[in-house]
Structure formats: structure tokens, C-alpha cells
């Protein structure tokens, strides 16, 4: 099921959240399943992207990052058309083949990965999927699995970044 509605680009003017588009409550509620608020959002004619329905004190909304605002060429208060549908994917992003293969081959890494919260799993999948080069995706996946084993599943993004740098340097020295 896909819902479309007219909305505007708004700004909370805070350090935490800024640009967003309000979502009518009746529409937002049709996409919430328990604590799962993941959706696929499309603004005007831009490509769809994974997002989450969020709630302020007054209304539901979807965040809009600078890249999308630049592509839309719109300013605060301007109108836009929003299309949303439920995101039924497991991680909110397509699982990169390189990470999936490693999870399939490493029982402990797989167990530690799936013991993480859905949000942390989604973040790690995104970290790998945003890389265009297959070798770099593989290195990042290796770093993630090894980091999870090193820290016994207690994800530490600062330490993970160091592990990723280490694996990237290995690739550069081959």
C-alpha cells in the first residue's frame, strides 16, 4: 500500500532535528507496526529512500537531509509531494552480498550481529552498502565482523572506525 499527500518543507530550528516534512497522523498510523516505523519515502520525483516516521510533540514527520533538499531545490515552507509505503525489508537497506557471505560463513559473527538492536544492524548494513567498490565493501564487512567478535557484541563505533581504517590500510598495502 502506498499513500501520497501534499506537504511542505519545515524546519524545527534545533541542533538535533532540522528539515523535515510533516505527515498527517491518519497516514502515519497506517504504517506503524508495533515499534517498527520504517518506511520508503519519495519526495516529488526523486528516487525513493529508506526513512522512519518520527513524532514531535505536535505531529508525525520524516527527516529530509541536505542532499535531498539540494536536489529538490526547495526552501523552508515550499510545497512538495510525498509518497510513502511500508518498508518490509529486514534491515531498511539491501543487505550487501559481501556482508551476507561473511555472516553465512562465520557463526559467531552472525550470532553477534543478529544480537544487536535492529537499529544497529541497520547502521552496519548501511555502512557497508554505501561503499561502491566491492573490495572496499568486503574490507568493511570483515572489519565489522572482527570488531563484533573483539568486543563480544558490544558495538563501539569509535573502535569500529579504527578497525575499518586498519582494514583499509591493509588493502592499500597489497
C-alpha contacts under 8 A as a table, 3 or more apart, distances in Angstrom:
res1	aa1	res2	aa2	distance
1	X	85	X	5.98
1	X	86	X	7.30
2	X	83	X	6.75
2	X	84	X	5.66
2	X	85	X	4.52
2	X	86	X	7.62
3	X	27	X	7.27
3	X	83	X	5.63
3	X	84	X	5.43
3	X	85	X	6.40
4	X	81	X	7.09
4	X	82	X	5.53
4	X	83	X	4.29
4	X	84	X	6.45
5	X	81	X	5.94
5	X	82	X	5.45
5	X	83	X	6.66
6	X	79	X	7.01
6	X	80	X	5.95
6	X	81	X	4.68
6	X	82	X	6.15
7	X	21	X	6.39
7	X	22	X	6.51
7	X	23	X	7.43
7	X	79	X	5.70
7	X	80	X	5.45
7	X	81	X	6.14
7	X	82	X	6.81
8	X	21	X	5.77
8	X	22	X	7.16
8	X	76	X	7.54
8	X	77	X	5.50
8	X	78	X	5.31
8	X	79	X	4.26
8	X	80	X	5.52
9	X	19	X	6.71
9	X	20	X	5.88
9	X	21	X	5.10
9	X	22	X	7.92
9	X	74	X	7.69
9	X	75	X	6.86
9	X	76	X	5.01
9	X	77	X	5.17
9	X	78	X	5.70
9	X	79	X	6.55
9	X	80	X	7.16
10	X	18	X	7.83
10	X	19	X	5.55
10	X	20	X	5.34
10	X	21	X	5.78
10	X	22	X	7.52
10	X	76	X	5.29
10	X	77	X	5.78
11	X	17	X	7.95
11	X	18	X	4.84
11	X	19	X	4.36
11	X	20	X	6.20
11	X	76	X	6.60
12	X	17	X	6.26
12	X	18	X	4.80
12	X	19	X	6.64
12	X	20	X	7.95
13	X	17	X	7.35
13	X	18	X	5.48
14	X	17	X	5.75
14	X	18	X	5.99
15	X	18	X	7.17
17	X	63	X	7.71
18	X	63	X	7.62
19	X	63	X	6.05
19	X	64	X	5.52
19	X	65	X	6.91
19	X	76	X	7.89
20	X	61	X	6.29
20	X	62	X	5.39
20	X	63	X	4.17
20	X	64	X	4.92
21	X	61	X	5.44
21	X	62	X	5.48
21	X	63	X	6.61
21	X	64	X	7.17
22	X	59	X	6.74
22	X	60	X	5.81
22	X	61	X	4.21
22	X	62	X	6.62
23	X	27	X	6.88
23	X	28	X	6.18
23	X	59	X	7.27
23	X	60	X	5.23
23	X	61	X	5.02
23	X	62	X	7.17
24	X	27	X	5.43
24	X	28	X	6.19
24	X	59	X	7.48
24	X	60	X	6.73
25	X	28	X	4.97
25	X	29	X	6.00
25	X	59	X	6.92
25	X	60	X	6.23
26	X	29	X	5.41
26	X	30	X	6.66
27	X	30	X	5.43
27	X	31	X	7.17
28	X	31	X	5.61
28	X	32	X	6.80
28	X	53	X	6.95
28	X	60	X	6.73
29	X	32	X	5.36
31	X	37	X	6.71
31	X	38	X	7.94
31	X	39	X	7.33
31	X	85	X	7.29
31	X	86	X	5.76
32	X	35	X	7.03
32	X	36	X	5.85
32	X	37	X	4.96
32	X	38	X	7.75
33	X	36	X	5.15
33	X	37	X	6.73
34	X	37	X	7.98
37	X	52	X	5.34
37	X	53	X	5.29
37	X	54	X	7.62
38	X	50	X	7.20
38	X	51	X	5.88
38	X	52	X	4.46
38	X	53	X	6.55
38	X	86	X	6.59
38	X	87	X	5.45
38	X	88	X	7.95
38	X	92	X	7.02
39	X	50	X	5.94
39	X	51	X	5.33
39	X	52	X	5.59
39	X	53	X	7.05
39	X	84	X	6.44
39	X	85	X	5.62
39	X	86	X	4.54
39	X	87	X	4.37
39	X	88	X	8.00
40	X	48	X	6.15
40	X	49	X	5.45
40	X	50	X	4.57
40	X	51	X	5.87
40	X	84	X	5.58
40	X	85	X	5.36
40	X	86	X	6.14
40	X	87	X	5.40
41	X	48	X	5.31
41	X	49	X	5.39
41	X	50	X	6.22
41	X	51	X	6.28
41	X	82	X	7.04
41	X	83	X	5.81
41	X	84	X	4.59
41	X	85	X	6.82
42	X	45	X	7.04
42	X	46	X	6.19
42	X	47	X	6.17
42	X	48	X	4.26
42	X	49	X	6.43
42	X	82	X	5.78
42	X	83	X	5.03
42	X	84	X	6.34
43	X	46	X	5.68
43	X	47	X	7.74
43	X	48	X	7.37
43	X	80	X	6.73
43	X	81	X	5.83
43	X	82	X	4.84
43	X	83	X	6.55
44	X	72	X	7.79
44	X	80	X	5.97
44	X	81	X	4.87
44	X	82	X	6.22
44	X	83	X	7.89
46	X	71	X	7.90
46	X	72	X	7.76
50	X	87	X	7.26
50	X	92	X	6.05
50	X	93	X	6.99
51	X	62	X	6.94
51	X	63	X	7.65
51	X	92	X	7.91
52	X	62	X	6.35
52	X	63	X	7.96
53	X	60	X	6.52
53	X	61	X	5.82
53	X	62	X	5.43
54	X	60	X	5.51
54	X	61	X	5.29
54	X	62	X	6.19
55	X	58	X	7.61
55	X	59	X	5.79
55	X	60	X	4.38
55	X	61	X	6.20
56	X	59	X	5.37
56	X	60	X	6.22
56	X	61	X	7.53
64	X	68	X	6.40
64	X	69	X	6.81
65	X	68	X	5.60
65	X	69	X	6.36
66	X	69	X	4.94
66	X	70	X	5.99
67	X	70	X	5.18
67	X	71	X	6.27
68	X	71	X	5.01
68	X	72	X	6.05
69	X	72	X	5.08
69	X	73	X	5.99
69	X	74	X	6.26
69	X	75	X	7.75
70	X	73	X	5.04
70	X	74	X	7.31
74	X	78	X	6.18
75	X	78	X	5.74
87	X	92	X	6.72
88	X	92	X	7.76
89	X	92	X	5.43
89	X	93	X	6.95
89	X	94	X	7.45
90	X	93	X	7.79
91	X	94	X	7.03
91	X	95	X	7.24
91	X	118	X	7.08
91	X	121	X	6.75
91	X	122	X	4.90
91	X	125	X	7.13
92	X	122	X	6.18
93	X	122	X	7.02
93	X	125	X	6.83
93	X	126	X	6.44
93	X	129	X	7.69
94	X	125	X	7.72
94	X	129	X	7.38
95	X	99	X	7.16
95	X	100	X	6.63
95	X	125	X	6.16
95	X	129	X	7.16
96	X	99	X	5.51
96	X	100	X	6.30
96	X	125	X	7.11
96	X	128	X	6.81
96	X	129	X	5.60
96	X	137	X	7.85
97	X	100	X	5.05
97	X	101	X	6.05
98	X	101	X	5.33
98	X	102	X	6.46
98	X	134	X	7.56
98	X	137	X	6.44
98	X	138	X	5.26
98	X	141	X	6.72
99	X	102	X	5.23
99	X	103	X	6.19
99	X	125	X	7.79
99	X	128	X	7.47
99	X	137	X	7.65
99	X	138	X	6.83
99	X	141	X	5.11
99	X	142	X	7.76
100	X	103	X	5.07
100	X	104	X	6.07
101	X	104	X	5.06
101	X	105	X	6.27
102	X	105	X	5.08
102	X	106	X	6.02
102	X	141	X	7.37
102	X	142	X	7.39
102	X	145	X	7.82
103	X	106	X	5.29
103	X	107	X	6.96
103	X	109	X	6.16
103	X	110	X	4.71
103	X	145	X	7.84
104	X	107	X	7.04
104	X	110	X	6.94
106	X	109	X	5.27
106	X	110	X	5.99
107	X	110	X	5.09
107	X	111	X	6.09
108	X	111	X	5.03
108	X	112	X	6.11
108	X	149	X	7.33
109	X	112	X	5.18
109	X	113	X	6.00
109	X	145	X	5.35
109	X	146	X	7.47
109	X	148	X	6.70
109	X	149	X	6.33
110	X	113	X	5.11
110	X	114	X	6.14
111	X	114	X	5.32
111	X	115	X	6.13
112	X	115	X	5.08
112	X	116	X	6.73
112	X	148	X	6.43
112	X	149	X	7.31
112	X	152	X	7.27
112	X	153	X	5.11
113	X	116	X	5.58
113	X	121	X	6.73
113	X	145	X	7.70
113	X	148	X	7.20
113	X	153	X	7.16
114	X	117	X	7.67
114	X	121	X	7.23
115	X	153	X	7.47
116	X	119	X	7.99
116	X	120	X	6.03
116	X	121	X	6.14
116	X	153	X	7.26
117	X	120	X	5.27
117	X	121	X	6.24
118	X	121	X	5.04
118	X	122	X	6.03
119	X	122	X	5.02
119	X	123	X	6.18
120	X	123	X	4.95
120	X	124	X	6.25
121	X	124	X	5.24
121	X	125	X	6.18
122	X	125	X	5.12
122	X	126	X	6.07
123	X	126	X	5.06
123	X	127	X	6.15
124	X	127	X	4.98
124	X	128	X	6.49
124	X	144	X	7.62
125	X	128	X	5.37
125	X	129	X	6.02
126	X	129	X	4.96
126	X	130	X	5.93
127	X	130	X	5.83
127	X	131	X	7.33
127	X	140	X	7.91
128	X	131	X	5.77
128	X	137	X	5.38
128	X	140	X	6.15
128	X	141	X	6.46
129	X	132	X	7.51
129	X	137	X	7.12
131	X	134	X	7.68
131	X	136	X	6.73
131	X	137	X	5.86
132	X	136	X	7.70
132	X	137	X	7.42
133	X	136	X	5.30
133	X	137	X	6.27
134	X	137	X	4.99
134	X	138	X	6.17
135	X	138	X	5.03
135	X	139	X	6.20
136	X	139	X	5.02
136	X	140	X	6.06
136	X	168	X	7.33
137	X	140	X	5.12
137	X	141	X	6.02
138	X	141	X	5.01
138	X	142	X	6.11
139	X	142	X	5.06
139	X	143	X	6.13
139	X	164	X	7.42
139	X	167	X	5.84
139	X	168	X	6.62
139	X	171	X	7.76
140	X	143	X	5.03
140	X	144	X	6.21
140	X	164	X	5.78
140	X	167	X	7.16
140	X	168	X	7.74
141	X	144	X	5.10
141	X	145	X	6.27
142	X	145	X	5.28
142	X	146	X	6.08
142	X	167	X	7.84
143	X	146	X	5.22
143	X	147	X	5.90
143	X	160	X	7.28
143	X	163	X	5.65
143	X	164	X	5.30
143	X	167	X	6.31
144	X	147	X	5.07
144	X	148	X	6.17
144	X	160	X	6.74
144	X	163	X	7.78
144	X	164	X	7.49
145	X	148	X	5.23
145	X	149	X	6.40
146	X	149	X	5.13
146	X	150	X	6.07
147	X	150	X	4.94
147	X	151	X	6.16
147	X	155	X	7.75
147	X	159	X	7.75
147	X	160	X	6.05
147	X	163	X	6.81
148	X	151	X	5.37
148	X	152	X	5.73
148	X	153	X	4.72
148	X	154	X	6.89
148	X	155	X	6.39
149	X	152	X	4.93
149	X	153	X	6.28
150	X	153	X	7.82
151	X	154	X	5.43
151	X	155	X	6.82
151	X	156	X	7.89
155	X	160	X	7.66
156	X	159	X	5.44
156	X	160	X	6.05
157	X	160	X	4.76
157	X	161	X	6.02
158	X	161	X	5.26
158	X	162	X	6.61
159	X	162	X	5.13
159	X	163	X	6.33
160	X	163	X	4.96
160	X	164	X	6.14
161	X	164	X	5.01
161	X	165	X	6.21
162	X	165	X	5.10
162	X	166	X	6.23
163	X	166	X	5.00
163	X	167	X	6.29
164	X	167	X	5.12
164	X	168	X	6.10
165	X	168	X	5.00
165	X	169	X	6.12
166	X	169	X	5.17
166	X	170	X	6.37
167	X	170	X	5.03
167	X	171	X	6.51
168	X	171	X	5.20
168	X	172	X	6.40
169	X	172	X	4.98
169	X	173	X	6.26
170	X	173	X	5.23
170	X	174	X	6.65
171	X	174	X	5.50
